[in-house]
């Protein structure tokens, strides 16, 4: 899949979720970054939108039931 950058190790992606509609994929990584892709994204280094919201790694990520929002949790969240 095209979710890894040129310089990333595969361990950098900590979580991923495909939308209920099956048209989007969201990932979280070790650097607190959330990335949104069109799905499927089979080509290397797929285009995506990036969002920063966590200082440590992202531990879990999900689309809401209507795919309108994404909820993520980070390593320091209680």
PyMOL Python script that loads the backbone (N, CA, C, O; Angstrom):
from pymol import cmd

cmd.read_pdbstr("""\
ATOM      1  N   UNK A   1       0.838  -1.192   0.000  1.00  0.00           N
ATOM      2  CA  UNK A   1       0.000   0.000   0.000  1.00  0.00           C
ATOM      3  C   UNK A   1       0.874   1.242   0.000  1.00  0.00           C
ATOM      4  O   UNK A   1       2.043   1.193   0.381  1.00  0.00           O
ATOM      5  N   UNK A   2       0.305   2.338  -0.424  1.00  0.00           N
ATOM      6  CA  UNK A   2       1.046   3.584  -0.528  1.00  0.00           C
ATOM      7  C   UNK A   2       1.008   4.452   0.708  1.00  0.00           C
ATOM      8  O   UNK A   2       1.143   5.671   0.597  1.00  0.00           O
ATOM      9  N   UNK A   3       0.828   3.867   1.895  1.00  0.00           N
ATOM     10  CA  UNK A   3       0.709   4.679   3.108  1.00  0.00           C
ATOM     11  C   UNK A   3       2.044   4.975   3.774  1.00  0.00           C
ATOM     12  O   UNK A   3       2.084   5.737   4.740  1.00  0.00           O
ATOM     13  N   UNK A   4       3.135   4.398   3.290  1.00  0.00           N
ATOM     14  CA  UNK A   4       4.442   4.659   3.878  1.00  0.00           C
ATOM     15  C   UNK A   4       5.201   5.662   3.028  1.00  0.00           C
ATOM     16  O   UNK A   4       5.217   5.565   1.801  1.00  0.00           O
ATOM     17  N   UNK A   5       5.833   6.631   3.691  1.00  0.00           N
ATOM     18  CA  UNK A   5       6.631   7.621   2.969  1.00  0.00           C
ATOM     19  C   UNK A   5       7.959   7.004   2.539  1.00  0.00           C
ATOM     20  O   UNK A   5       8.284   5.881   2.924  1.00  0.00           O
ATOM     21  N   UNK A   6       8.698   7.721   1.763  1.00  0.00           N
ATOM     22  CA  UNK A   6       9.982   7.224   1.253  1.00  0.00           C
ATOM     23  C   UNK A   6      10.965   6.885   2.373  1.00  0.00           C
ATOM     24  O   UNK A   6      11.760   5.954   2.241  1.00  0.00           O
ATOM     25  N   UNK A   7      10.914   7.631   3.464  1.00  0.00           N
ATOM     26  CA  UNK A   7      11.905   7.473   4.526  1.00  0.00           C
ATOM     27  C   UNK A   7      11.348   6.762   5.755  1.00  0.00           C
ATOM     28  O   UNK A   7      12.047   6.634   6.760  1.00  0.00           O
ATOM     29  N   UNK A   8      10.132   6.309   5.692  1.00  0.00           N
ATOM     30  CA  UNK A   8       9.501   5.693   6.862  1.00  0.00           C
ATOM     31  C   UNK A   8       9.840   4.218   6.970  1.00  0.00           C
ATOM     32  O   UNK A   8      10.081   3.528   5.980  1.00  0.00           O
ATOM     33  N   UNK A   9       9.847   3.770   8.209  1.00  0.00           N
ATOM     34  CA  UNK A   9       9.901   2.339   8.454  1.00  0.00           C
ATOM     35  C   UNK A   9       8.459   1.876   8.584  1.00  0.00           C
ATOM     36  O   UNK A   9       7.604   2.647   9.017  1.00  0.00           O
ATOM     37  N   UNK A  10       8.178   0.653   8.224  1.00  0.00           N
ATOM     38  CA  UNK A  10       6.798   0.179   8.261  1.00  0.00           C
ATOM     39  C   UNK A  10       6.220   0.211   9.669  1.00  0.00           C
ATOM     40  O   UNK A  10       4.999   0.235   9.828  1.00  0.00           O
ATOM     41  N   UNK A  11       7.067   0.212  10.694  1.00  0.00           N
ATOM     42  CA  UNK A  11       6.590   0.284  12.073  1.00  0.00           C
ATOM     43  C   UNK A  11       6.065   1.673  12.422  1.00  0.00           C
ATOM     44  O   UNK A  11       5.394   1.827  13.443  1.00  0.00           O
ATOM     45  N   UNK A  12       6.350   2.696  11.601  1.00  0.00           N
ATOM     46  CA  UNK A  12       5.912   4.057  11.892  1.00  0.00           C
ATOM     47  C   UNK A  12       4.397   4.201  11.877  1.00  0.00           C
ATOM     48  O   UNK A  12       3.865   5.026  12.619  1.00  0.00           O
ATOM     49  N   UNK A  13       3.679   3.428  11.059  1.00  0.00           N
ATOM     50  CA  UNK A  13       2.216   3.468  11.016  1.00  0.00           C
ATOM     51  C   UNK A  13       1.702   2.591  12.149  1.00  0.00           C
ATOM     52  O   UNK A  13       1.953   1.386  12.171  1.00  0.00           O
ATOM     53  N   UNK A  14       0.973   3.203  13.097  1.00  0.00           N
ATOM     54  CA  UNK A  14       0.525   2.475  14.288  1.00  0.00           C
ATOM     55  C   UNK A  14      -0.916   2.007  14.210  1.00  0.00           C
ATOM     56  O   UNK A  14      -1.296   1.075  14.919  1.00  0.00           O
ATOM     57  N   UNK A  15      -1.737   2.636  13.355  1.00  0.00           N
ATOM     58  CA  UNK A  15      -3.139   2.232  13.240  1.00  0.00           C
ATOM     59  C   UNK A  15      -3.697   2.725  11.905  1.00  0.00           C
ATOM     60  O   UNK A  15      -3.181   3.667  11.305  1.00  0.00           O
ATOM     61  N   UNK A  16      -4.762   2.063  11.461  1.00  0.00           N
ATOM     62  CA  UNK A  16      -5.403   2.424  10.196  1.00  0.00           C
ATOM     63  C   UNK A  16      -6.865   2.006  10.242  1.00  0.00           C
ATOM     64  O   UNK A  16      -7.229   1.072  10.957  1.00  0.00           O
ATOM     65  N   UNK A  17      -7.706   2.706   9.473  1.00  0.00           N
ATOM     66  CA  UNK A  17      -9.132   2.379   9.419  1.00  0.00           C
ATOM     67  C   UNK A  17      -9.679   2.795   8.053  1.00  0.00           C
ATOM     68  O   UNK A  17      -9.411   3.901   7.582  1.00  0.00           O
ATOM     69  N   UNK A  18     -10.435   1.916   7.429  1.00  0.00           N
ATOM     70  CA  UNK A  18     -11.128   2.218   6.178  1.00  0.00           C
ATOM     71  C   UNK A  18     -12.515   2.742   6.532  1.00  0.00           C
ATOM     72  O   UNK A  18     -13.162   2.224   7.443  1.00  0.00           O
ATOM     73  N   UNK A  19     -12.972   3.761   5.819  1.00  0.00           N
ATOM     74  CA  UNK A  19     -14.295   4.330   6.074  1.00  0.00           C
ATOM     75  C   UNK A  19     -15.391   3.302   5.805  1.00  0.00           C
ATOM     76  O   UNK A  19     -15.177   2.331   5.079  1.00  0.00           O
ATOM     77  N   UNK A  20     -16.557   3.520   6.390  1.00  0.00           N
ATOM     78  CA  UNK A  20     -17.697   2.616   6.198  1.00  0.00           C
ATOM     79  C   UNK A  20     -18.110   2.550   4.730  1.00  0.00           C
ATOM     80  O   UNK A  20     -18.555   1.508   4.248  1.00  0.00           O
ATOM     81  N   UNK A  21     -17.959   3.673   4.023  1.00  0.00           N
ATOM     82  CA  UNK A  21     -18.311   3.710   2.601  1.00  0.00           C
ATOM     83  C   UNK A  21     -17.246   3.046   1.730  1.00  0.00           C
ATOM     84  O   UNK A  21     -17.494   2.756   0.560  1.00  0.00           O
ATOM     85  N   UNK A  22     -16.066   2.805   2.296  1.00  0.00           N
ATOM     86  CA  UNK A  22     -14.996   2.150   1.559  1.00  0.00           C
ATOM     87  C   UNK A  22     -14.243   3.043   0.594  1.00  0.00           C
ATOM     88  O   UNK A  22     -13.538   2.542  -0.282  1.00  0.00           O
ATOM     89  N   UNK A  23     -14.375   4.372   0.734  1.00  0.00           N
ATOM     90  CA  UNK A  23     -13.699   5.267  -0.210  1.00  0.00           C
ATOM     91  C   UNK A  23     -12.523   6.031   0.401  1.00  0.00           C
ATOM     92  O   UNK A  23     -11.783   6.701  -0.318  1.00  0.00           O
ATOM     93  N   UNK A  24     -12.347   5.937   1.715  1.00  0.00           N
ATOM     94  CA  UNK A  24     -11.260   6.652   2.382  1.00  0.00           C
ATOM     95  C   UNK A  24     -10.544   5.735   3.360  1.00  0.00           C
ATOM     96  O   UNK A  24     -11.115   4.771   3.868  1.00  0.00           O
ATOM     97  N   UNK A  25      -9.286   6.056   3.611  1.00  0.00           N
ATOM     98  CA  UNK A  25      -8.467   5.355   4.592  1.00  0.00           C
ATOM     99  C   UNK A  25      -7.793   6.410   5.446  1.00  0.00           C
ATOM    100  O   UNK A  25      -7.291   7.406   4.925  1.00  0.00           O
ATOM    101  N   UNK A  26      -7.778   6.201   6.746  1.00  0.00           N
ATOM    102  CA  UNK A  26      -7.100   7.114   7.653  1.00  0.00           C
ATOM    103  C   UNK A  26      -6.074   6.318   8.451  1.00  0.00           C
ATOM    104  O   UNK A  26      -6.340   5.190   8.868  1.00  0.00           O
ATOM    105  N   UNK A  27      -4.896   6.913   8.663  1.00  0.00           N
ATOM    106  CA  UNK A  27      -3.846   6.248   9.429  1.00  0.00           C
ATOM    107  C   UNK A  27      -3.344   7.167  10.532  1.00  0.00           C
ATOM    108  O   UNK A  27      -3.485   8.387  10.452  1.00  0.00           O
ATOM    109  N   UNK A  28      -2.758   6.569  11.560  1.00  0.00           N
ATOM    110  CA  UNK A  28      -2.058   7.295  12.613  1.00  0.00           C
ATOM    111  C   UNK A  28      -0.647   6.754  12.694  1.00  0.00           C
ATOM    112  O   UNK A  28      -0.402   5.598  12.351  1.00  0.00           O
ATOM    113  N   UNK A  29       0.299   7.593  13.152  1.00  0.00           N
ATOM    114  CA  UNK A  29       1.687   7.123  13.177  1.00  0.00           C
ATOM    115  C   UNK A  29       2.398   7.434  14.488  1.00  0.00           C
ATOM    116  O   UNK A  29       1.818   8.019  15.403  1.00  0.00           O
ATOM    117  N   UNK A  30       3.651   7.037  14.560  1.00  0.00           N
ATOM    118  CA  UNK A  30       4.473   7.221  15.752  1.00  0.00           C
ATOM    119  C   UNK A  30       4.788   8.680  16.044  1.00  0.00           C
ATOM    120  O   UNK A  30       5.270   8.993  17.133  1.00  0.00           O
ATOM    121  N   UNK A  31       4.531   9.572  15.110  1.00  0.00           N
ATOM    122  CA  UNK A  31       4.889  10.974  15.258  1.00  0.00           C
ATOM    123  C   UNK A  31       3.684  11.870  15.549  1.00  0.00           C
ATOM    124  O   UNK A  31       3.803  13.094  15.497  1.00  0.00           O
ATOM    125  N   UNK A  32       2.520  11.275  15.857  1.00  0.00           N
ATOM    126  CA  UNK A  32       1.320  12.038  16.168  1.00  0.00           C
ATOM    127  C   UNK A  32       0.574  12.541  14.952  1.00  0.00           C
ATOM    128  O   UNK A  32      -0.336  13.360  15.083  1.00  0.00           O
ATOM    129  N   UNK A  33       0.937  12.073  13.784  1.00  0.00           N
ATOM    130  CA  UNK A  33       0.331  12.528  12.535  1.00  0.00           C
ATOM    131  C   UNK A  33      -0.839  11.629  12.140  1.00  0.00           C
ATOM    132  O   UNK A  33      -0.761  10.405  12.237  1.00  0.00           O
ATOM    133  N   UNK A  34      -1.927  12.264  11.693  1.00  0.00           N
ATOM    134  CA  UNK A  34      -3.083  11.564  11.127  1.00  0.00           C
ATOM    135  C   UNK A  34      -3.085  11.876   9.635  1.00  0.00           C
ATOM    136  O   UNK A  34      -2.976  13.038   9.241  1.00  0.00           O
ATOM    137  N   UNK A  35      -3.210  10.841   8.803  1.00  0.00           N
ATOM    138  CA  UNK A  35      -3.189  11.028   7.351  1.00  0.00           C
ATOM    139  C   UNK A  35      -4.451  10.432   6.740  1.00  0.00           C
ATOM    140  O   UNK A  35      -4.881   9.341   7.115  1.00  0.00           O
ATOM    141  N   UNK A  36      -5.039  11.164   5.790  1.00  0.00           N
ATOM    142  CA  UNK A  36      -6.268  10.759   5.115  1.00  0.00           C
ATOM    143  C   UNK A  36      -5.968  10.500   3.644  1.00  0.00           C
ATOM    144  O   UNK A  36      -5.435  11.364   2.948  1.00  0.00           O
ATOM    145  N   UNK A  37      -6.316   9.300   3.178  1.00  0.00           N
ATOM    146  CA  UNK A  37      -6.056   8.862   1.808  1.00  0.00           C
ATOM    147  C   UNK A  37      -7.364   8.507   1.114  1.00  0.00           C
ATOM    148  O   UNK A  37      -8.351   8.173   1.770  1.00  0.00           O
ATOM    149  N   UNK A  38      -7.369   8.579  -0.225  1.00  0.00           N
ATOM    150  CA  UNK A  38      -8.417   7.919  -1.002  1.00  0.00           C
ATOM    151  C   UNK A  38      -8.142   6.425  -0.905  1.00  0.00           C
ATOM    152  O   UNK A  38      -6.984   6.013  -0.830  1.00  0.00           O
ATOM    153  N   UNK A  39      -9.194   5.608  -0.905  1.00  0.00           N
ATOM    154  CA  UNK A  39      -9.019   4.166  -0.795  1.00  0.00           C
ATOM    155  C   UNK A  39      -9.677   3.485  -1.982  1.00  0.00           C
ATOM    156  O   UNK A  39     -10.789   3.859  -2.352  1.00  0.00           O
ATOM    157  N   UNK A  40      -9.038   2.508  -2.586  1.00  0.00           N
ATOM    158  CA  UNK A  40      -7.727   1.959  -2.221  1.00  0.00           C
ATOM    159  C   UNK A  40      -6.597   2.885  -2.669  1.00  0.00           C
ATOM    160  O   UNK A  40      -6.786   3.742  -3.532  1.00  0.00           O
ATOM    161  N   UNK A  41      -5.432   2.700  -2.074  1.00  0.00           N
ATOM    162  CA  UNK A  41      -4.257   3.509  -2.432  1.00  0.00           C
ATOM    163  C   UNK A  41      -3.065   2.584  -2.672  1.00  0.00           C
ATOM    164  O   UNK A  41      -2.124   2.561  -1.879  1.00  0.00           O
ATOM    165  N   UNK A  42      -3.106   1.828  -3.761  1.00  0.00           N
ATOM    166  CA  UNK A  42      -2.082   0.811  -4.001  1.00  0.00           C
ATOM    167  C   UNK A  42      -0.734   1.348  -4.494  1.00  0.00           C
ATOM    168  O   UNK A  42       0.283   0.667  -4.364  1.00  0.00           O
ATOM    169  N   UNK A  43      -0.715   2.563  -5.058  1.00  0.00           N
ATOM    170  CA  UNK A  43       0.551   3.061  -5.588  1.00  0.00           C
ATOM    171  C   UNK A  43       1.469   3.516  -4.452  1.00  0.00           C
ATOM    172  O   UNK A  43       0.996   3.929  -3.393  1.00  0.00           O
ATOM    173  N   UNK A  44       2.757   3.440  -4.672  1.00  0.00           N
ATOM    174  CA  UNK A  44       3.723   3.877  -3.665  1.00  0.00           C
ATOM    175  C   UNK A  44       3.584   5.371  -3.425  1.00  0.00           C
ATOM    176  O   UNK A  44       3.335   6.134  -4.359  1.00  0.00           O
ATOM    177  N   UNK A  45       3.743   5.786  -2.180  1.00  0.00           N
ATOM    178  CA  UNK A  45       3.754   7.195  -1.788  1.00  0.00           C
ATOM    179  C   UNK A  45       2.473   7.919  -2.228  1.00  0.00           C
ATOM    180  O   UNK A  45       2.538   8.990  -2.831  1.00  0.00           O
ATOM    181  N   UNK A  46       1.328   7.335  -1.926  1.00  0.00           N
ATOM    182  CA  UNK A  46       0.026   7.879  -2.334  1.00  0.00           C
ATOM    183  C   UNK A  46      -0.181   9.289  -1.777  1.00  0.00           C
ATOM    184  O   UNK A  46       0.286   9.616  -0.686  1.00  0.00           O
ATOM    185  N   UNK A  47      -0.885  10.107  -2.543  1.00  0.00           N
ATOM    186  CA  UNK A  47      -1.219  11.462  -2.085  1.00  0.00           C
ATOM    187  C   UNK A  47      -2.163  11.363  -0.899  1.00  0.00           C
ATOM    188  O   UNK A  47      -2.986  10.452  -0.818  1.00  0.00           O
ATOM    189  N   UNK A  48      -2.032  12.321   0.029  1.00  0.00           N
ATOM    190  CA  UNK A  48      -2.847  12.304   1.238  1.00  0.00           C
ATOM    191  C   UNK A  48      -2.903  13.702   1.847  1.00  0.00           C
ATOM    192  O   UNK A  48      -2.142  14.592   1.467  1.00  0.00           O
ATOM    193  N   UNK A  49      -3.817  13.876   2.797  1.00  0.00           N
ATOM    194  CA  UNK A  49      -3.889  15.096   3.600  1.00  0.00           C
ATOM    195  C   UNK A  49      -3.344  14.749   4.976  1.00  0.00           C
ATOM    196  O   UNK A  49      -3.614  13.667   5.499  1.00  0.00           O
ATOM    197  N   UNK A  50      -2.574  15.667   5.570  1.00  0.00           N
ATOM    198  CA  UNK A  50      -1.954  15.416   6.871  1.00  0.00           C
ATOM    199  C   UNK A  50      -2.534  16.344   7.930  1.00  0.00           C
ATOM    200  O   UNK A  50      -2.810  17.516   7.670  1.00  0.00           O
ATOM    201  N   UNK A  51      -2.713  15.796   9.124  1.00  0.00           N
ATOM    202  CA  UNK A  51      -3.234  16.551  10.256  1.00  0.00           C
ATOM    203  C   UNK A  51      -2.393  16.209  11.484  1.00  0.00           C
ATOM    204  O   UNK A  51      -2.150  15.034  11.761  1.00  0.00           O
ATOM    205  N   UNK A  52      -1.950  17.222  12.217  1.00  0.00           N
ATOM    206  CA  UNK A  52      -1.170  16.990  13.429  1.00  0.00           C
ATOM    207  C   UNK A  52      -2.025  17.356  14.627  1.00  0.00           C
ATOM    208  O   UNK A  52      -2.552  18.466  14.697  1.00  0.00           O
ATOM    209  N   UNK A  53      -2.170  16.433  15.571  1.00  0.00           N
ATOM    210  CA  UNK A  53      -3.002  16.715  16.731  1.00  0.00           C
ATOM    211  C   UNK A  53      -2.570  16.006  17.990  1.00  0.00           C
ATOM    212  O   UNK A  53      -3.149  16.230  19.053  1.00  0.00           O
ATOM    213  N   UNK A  54      -1.566  15.157  17.896  1.00  0.00           N
ATOM    214  CA  UNK A  54      -1.082  14.414  19.057  1.00  0.00           C
ATOM    215  C   UNK A  54       0.420  14.632  19.180  1.00  0.00           C
ATOM    216  O   UNK A  54       1.142  14.621  18.183  1.00  0.00           O
ATOM    217  N   UNK A  55       0.886  14.833  20.422  1.00  0.00           N
ATOM    218  CA  UNK A  55       2.333  14.974  20.599  1.00  0.00           C
ATOM    219  C   UNK A  55       3.039  13.623  20.570  1.00  0.00           C
ATOM    220  O   UNK A  55       4.098  13.517  19.952  1.00  0.00           O
ATOM    221  N   UNK A  56       2.501  12.584  21.213  1.00  0.00           N
ATOM    222  CA  UNK A  56       3.124  11.264  21.051  1.00  0.00           C
ATOM    223  C   UNK A  56       2.447  10.500  19.911  1.00  0.00           C
ATOM    224  O   UNK A  56       1.720  11.087  19.109  1.00  0.00           O
ATOM    225  N   UNK A  57       2.679   9.242  19.847  1.00  0.00           N
ATOM    226  CA  UNK A  57       2.133   8.382  18.791  1.00  0.00           C
ATOM    227  C   UNK A  57       0.602   8.282  18.862  1.00  0.00           C
ATOM    228  O   UNK A  57       0.011   8.453  19.928  1.00  0.00           O
ATOM    229  N   UNK A  58      -0.020   8.008  17.731  1.00  0.00           N
ATOM    230  CA  UNK A  58      -1.462   7.776  17.658  1.00  0.00           C
ATOM    231  C   UNK A  58      -1.691   6.289  17.937  1.00  0.00           C
ATOM    232  O   UNK A  58      -1.094   5.432  17.285  1.00  0.00           O
ATOM    233  N   UNK A  59      -2.559   5.988  18.909  1.00  0.00           N
ATOM    234  CA  UNK A  59      -2.769   4.595  19.307  1.00  0.00           C
ATOM    235  C   UNK A  59      -3.976   3.951  18.647  1.00  0.00           C
ATOM    236  O   UNK A  59      -4.005   2.733  18.476  1.00  0.00           O
ATOM    237  N   UNK A  60      -4.983   4.750  18.271  1.00  0.00           N
ATOM    238  CA  UNK A  60      -6.174   4.189  17.639  1.00  0.00           C
ATOM    239  C   UNK A  60      -6.859   5.278  16.825  1.00  0.00           C
ATOM    240  O   UNK A  60      -6.754   6.462  17.142  1.00  0.00           O
ATOM    241  N   UNK A  61      -7.556   4.870  15.780  1.00  0.00           N
ATOM    242  CA  UNK A  61      -8.223   5.831  14.905  1.00  0.00           C
ATOM    243  C   UNK A  61      -9.435   5.163  14.262  1.00  0.00           C
ATOM    244  O   UNK A  61      -9.362   4.002  13.860  1.00  0.00           O
ATOM    245  N   UNK A  62     -10.551   5.893  14.161  1.00  0.00           N
ATOM    246  CA  UNK A  62     -11.785   5.351  13.581  1.00  0.00           C
ATOM    247  C   UNK A  62     -12.589   6.466  12.923  1.00  0.00           C
ATOM    248  O   UNK A  62     -12.524   7.626  13.331  1.00  0.00           O
ATOM    249  N   UNK A  63     -13.347   6.090  11.897  1.00  0.00           N
ATOM    250  CA  UNK A  63     -14.355   6.971  11.316  1.00  0.00           C
ATOM    251  C   UNK A  63     -15.619   6.863  12.156  1.00  0.00           C
ATOM    252  O   UNK A  63     -15.914   5.798  12.699  1.00  0.00           O
ATOM    253  N   UNK A  64     -16.374   7.965  12.269  1.00  0.00           N
ATOM    254  CA  UNK A  64     -17.683   7.887  12.907  1.00  0.00           C
ATOM    255  C   UNK A  64     -18.630   7.142  11.968  1.00  0.00           C
ATOM    256  O   UNK A  64     -18.288   6.887  10.813  1.00  0.00           O
ATOM    257  N   UNK A  65     -19.813   6.795  12.458  1.00  0.00           N
ATOM    258  CA  UNK A  65     -20.726   5.936  11.693  1.00  0.00           C
ATOM    259  C   UNK A  65     -21.123   6.529  10.344  1.00  0.00           C
ATOM    260  O   UNK A  65     -21.375   5.772   9.406  1.00  0.00           O
ATOM    261  N   UNK A  66     -21.187   7.834  10.214  1.00  0.00           N
ATOM    262  CA  UNK A  66     -21.542   8.454   8.942  1.00  0.00           C
ATOM    263  C   UNK A  66     -20.342   8.872   8.102  1.00  0.00           C
ATOM    264  O   UNK A  66     -20.511   9.511   7.063  1.00  0.00           O
ATOM    265  N   UNK A  67     -19.133   8.521   8.534  1.00  0.00           N
ATOM    266  CA  UNK A  67     -17.884   8.865   7.848  1.00  0.00           C
ATOM    267  C   UNK A  67     -17.633  10.363   7.768  1.00  0.00           C
ATOM    268  O   UNK A  67     -16.788  10.808   6.991  1.00  0.00           O
ATOM    269  N   UNK A  68     -18.351  11.143   8.555  1.00  0.00           N
ATOM    270  CA  UNK A  68     -18.183  12.594   8.508  1.00  0.00           C
ATOM    271  C   UNK A  68     -16.994  13.069   9.342  1.00  0.00           C
ATOM    272  O   UNK A  68     -16.383  14.094   9.042  1.00  0.00           O
ATOM    273  N   UNK A  69     -16.674  12.315  10.388  1.00  0.00           N
ATOM    274  CA  UNK A  69     -15.589  12.700  11.289  1.00  0.00           C
ATOM    275  C   UNK A  69     -14.666  11.517  11.543  1.00  0.00           C
ATOM    276  O   UNK A  69     -15.033  10.360  11.338  1.00  0.00           O
ATOM    277  N   UNK A  70     -13.463  11.839  11.994  1.00  0.00           N
ATOM    278  CA  UNK A  70     -12.489  10.836  12.418  1.00  0.00           C
ATOM    279  C   UNK A  70     -12.172  11.104  13.882  1.00  0.00           C
ATOM    280  O   UNK A  70     -11.983  12.252  14.285  1.00  0.00           O
ATOM    281  N   UNK A  71     -12.115  10.046  14.670  1.00  0.00           N
ATOM    282  CA  UNK A  71     -11.752  10.144  16.084  1.00  0.00           C
ATOM    283  C   UNK A  71     -10.425   9.421  16.261  1.00  0.00           C
ATOM    284  O   UNK A  71     -10.264   8.286  15.812  1.00  0.00           O
ATOM    285  N   UNK A  72      -9.472  10.082  16.917  1.00  0.00           N
ATOM    286  CA  UNK A  72      -8.170   9.457  17.153  1.00  0.00           C
ATOM    287  C   UNK A  72      -7.791   9.592  18.619  1.00  0.00           C
ATOM    288  O   UNK A  72      -8.239  10.506  19.311  1.00  0.00           O
ATOM    289  N   UNK A  73      -6.958   8.666  19.080  1.00  0.00           N
ATOM    290  CA  UNK A  73      -6.449   8.693  20.451  1.00  0.00           C
ATOM    291  C   UNK A  73      -4.932   8.612  20.391  1.00  0.00           C
ATOM    292  O   UNK A  73      -4.365   7.897  19.565  1.00  0.00           O
ATOM    293  N   UNK A  74      -4.282   9.362  21.286  1.00  0.00           N
ATOM    294  CA  UNK A  74      -2.824   9.369  21.326  1.00  0.00           C
ATOM    295  C   UNK A  74      -2.289   8.693  22.569  1.00  0.00           C
ATOM    296  O   UNK A  74      -3.047   8.366  23.482  1.00  0.00           O
ATOM    297  N   UNK A  75      -0.996   8.485  22.607  1.00  0.00           N
ATOM    298  CA  UNK A  75      -0.347   7.782  23.700  1.00  0.00           C
ATOM    299  C   UNK A  75      -0.493   8.449  25.051  1.00  0.00           C
ATOM    300  O   UNK A  75      -0.430   7.763  26.072  1.00  0.00           O
ATOM    301  N   UNK A  76      -0.689   9.768  25.102  1.00  0.00           N
ATOM    302  CA  UNK A  76      -0.853  10.469  26.374  1.00  0.00           C
ATOM    303  C   UNK A  76      -2.311  10.721  26.732  1.00  0.00           C
ATOM    304  O   UNK A  76      -2.583  11.295  27.786  1.00  0.00           O
ATOM    305  N   UNK A  77      -3.257  10.313  25.894  1.00  0.00           N
ATOM    306  CA  UNK A  77      -4.680  10.542  26.166  1.00  0.00           C
ATOM    307  C   UNK A  77      -5.176   9.562  27.214  1.00  0.00           C
ATOM    308  O   UNK A  77      -4.823   8.383  27.194  1.00  0.00           O
ATOM    309  N   UNK A  78      -5.995  10.058  28.127  1.00  0.00           N
ATOM    310  CA  UNK A  78      -6.547   9.191  29.184  1.00  0.00           C
ATOM    311  C   UNK A  78      -8.030   8.991  28.993  1.00  0.00           C
ATOM    312  O   UNK A  78      -8.665   8.293  29.783  1.00  0.00           O
TER     313      UNK A  78
END
""", "prot")
cmd.dss("prot")
cmd.show_as("cartoon", "prot")
cmd.util.cbc("prot")
cmd.orient("prot")
